[in-house]
Amino acid sequence: MDVLNLGEMKAFSPEKMQKVHLFDTAHFLCDLYCFEPGQAQKPHAHQGEDKIYYVVEGEGKFRVGSEERGLSPQSMVLAPAGVEHGVINDGEGRLALLVFIAPAPHLHLK
């Protein structure tokens, strides 16, 4: 059984957002994204892959398609395949997100 403690897995850097790989299978990918204030994930899209962002800690602004919304802990948002999406930590504290992608991107297949 694979068990992880998110508190121990968080990794922040003043240079850029950090991605921590948590679980990676042939079917899905789960990462922990860690943002310092002001850091962002530029808008982009995944063809053939759905993404879910789940806010673990902090607050941030999420964009999916033409919609933008601020989210806080225990909130989650879906970015369907092919729809542009991105995140910015526009708050004063750190932002930590669980990110699920399915099916797993080819670069992460085992």
Secondary structure, DSSP 8 states (H G I E B T S, - for coil): -----HHHH----SSS-EEEEEEE-SS-EEEEEEE-TT-EEEEE--TT-EEEEEEEES-EEEEETTEEEEE-TT-EEEE-TT--EEEE--SSS-EEEEEEEES--GGG--
